[in-house]
C-alpha cells in the first residue's frame, strides 16, 4: 500500500496514503527504499520556509530507490535499476545556467522542497536527475549519497590537497562528511563541535575532534601548523562564533569555505582578510560530477558510513525523527525505510 | 640643506633639518624627488596608529628618487639612477615568508611606518627594495608607482580578464587606479563614489562613474549585465554600505576583492555567498612583479596619471596637505616635491 508523509505546517507531519504519479515523457517513477532526514527538512518542519513551500508538502531528497516505471523517451534505465536522484531542476535559461552553473540556477526547483520529494512510496522525477548505483552499494548507503555529494562538492571547490591542514567547524552530518572526504583527499582534518556526543562520534570515525568550549581551538591549530595556520576552514556551524574563529585559524592566503546557511549576516573580520590575503568561497549543493564522485567513494567502502546512521525508522516515524533532532542530543543521520 | 617632516603626535607635523644616514652594507642612500601622501599617512597623522609607530616619525613611501650614495656590496645601481622603492622589509623566517608570501610577512617592517620613510631629503634603504625607472618616466609619475603597484596587485590577484564586468566601490586614488588598471586589462569598469568631485574626475579619466546616493547601483549593474551581475567587485570604500552592496552586485561565482582597510568588522551576507557560490579575496600591498608591472604600465604612457595629481607642494606643506585631505573636498593625490 502506497504511503506518504505530508508536512502540513505548524510542526505537523501527517502520515497517510500515497499516490503514484504516472511518469510523463522523459520522467521515471521510482520505488523509494530509504530516505534520510536533512537539516533543510528540519528547517521546513520548523516553519522557517513556509513562505517558499506549498502545503501539504512531501519532503525528502536524501534517498535511494529502484526504478519502478519508465515514461516515454527514457532509454538509459530499466525497471529495477538501483538509483539515486540529484534533486535539482534548473531552468536552463537564466544567467547562472548560461554560465554553466545550473546547479545554482536563479530559478532552481529543488525536488522535495519546491516540488514533491521522496518521503513517499513512489516518486516521479525527470530521468536526467538519476544516477545509477553500483550493484554492491546498498540501498541504505545509497541514501547517504546526496549529503556525501555535498561534501564532495565542497572539498572539490576548496581544492583540498594531500597534506593540507583542514579544520571543519561544526560536526553534524555534513561537517563529518566534509572531514571524511577531505581525509580521503589526503588532508589532515580537525573537527570542532560543541555537542559532546558528536565529538565522541567524530573520534570513533577516526577524526581528530575537539570541543571549542573546552579547548582553545586557535591555539591548537597554530600548534598543529607550527604557527602558520590552517590551509582551509570549512564553516559548517552557521554561527557567529564560527564566522569569527575562521579568520583566526587561517594561514596567509588560506581559504574559508562557507558551507552553512547563515540566516543572519554575521560580523566578519574583513581586516584579517586584507591583512593575511585570506580567501572565502561559498559552496552550495553539488554538480553532476560530485554525485558521481560520491557514488564512487561510497562504493569503494572505505568511508565509515554505517557509523553516521544513528538509526533507521519506518516512514511513519518522520515526526518523531524531527522531534529527536530538535532535542539535539544523540542523533546524527536518521534514515527512514519505506 | 637637507630637510625632513616629522610626525610628533597630536596631528602635528614639524618641518625641520634632515639627516643623511650613511648606507650600511647592502644599503643605498637616495635623494628623494617626489613623495605622495597616502591614506595610511593620513591615518597615522590622525593618531590611529600611535601604538605602532615610533615618534617622531618620518612618514612617506609613495616616492621617486635618484641614487645618491651606495653602501658596500651594492653592485646593480650607480649614483644618479632613477629609482622607486618597494617599501617592504620582510623577516624571511616566518610561516608567510616560508610560504612565499613575504609581502605579507608576519613580522613585516613597512618602510615609512615601522621605520623612517621618504618625507625627507635623503632616505637610506636596503638595495633589495629598489626598482629602476625607465629614463623617459618622469620622477613626478614615479611617485605614483607605489599606489599603482597596489592596483596592479589587486587586479592580478582578482584575475581580471578582457570583457569582465568590474565594479569599484570607492573612487579615491586606489579605487581610481584599480579601475584604470582593470580597464587596461580589457575589463568594463564602473566606479561608485559618493564624493561628487571624485565622480566628475572619474568621468574625466574616461571611467563610467556613478554616485550611489543618486543612482540605484544594483539596478544599474544588473542592467549592464543582462541580469547576471558583475564578475568582480573591488571594495575600496571600507564602509558597511560597500560591504553590503558588494554581495548584491555579483554574478554566480563572482569575486569580491577586499582592498579597503576595515577598522570595524562589517556584517556580511554569508547567505548570499552560499546561495550564489560567491568568492572573496583579501589583497594587501604588492609583490615585486606588481612593482615591475606598475613601472611598465606607467612608462607606456597610456594611463591619465597627471589627472590624478591634484597638486604638487613643497615638503613643508605636508601638514596643510593632511588638512586638505581631511576636508574631504576636491583632492585626489597630493605630491610633495623635495
Interface residues (C-beta under 8 A of the other chain):
Chain A: X94 X95 X96 X98 X99 X101 X104 X106 X157 X225 X226 X227 X228 X229 X235 X243 X251 X252 X253 X258 X259 X260 X261 X262 X263 X265 X266 X267 X268 X269 X270 X271 X272 X273 X274 X275 X276 X277 X278 X279 X280 X281 X282 X283 X284
Chain B: X94 X95 X96 X98 X99 X101 X104 X106 X157 X225 X226 X227 X228 X229 X235 X243 X251 X252 X253 X258 X259 X260 X261 X262 X263 X265 X266 X267 X268 X269 X270 X271 X272 X273 X274 X275 X276 X277 X278 X279 X280 X281 X282 X283 X284
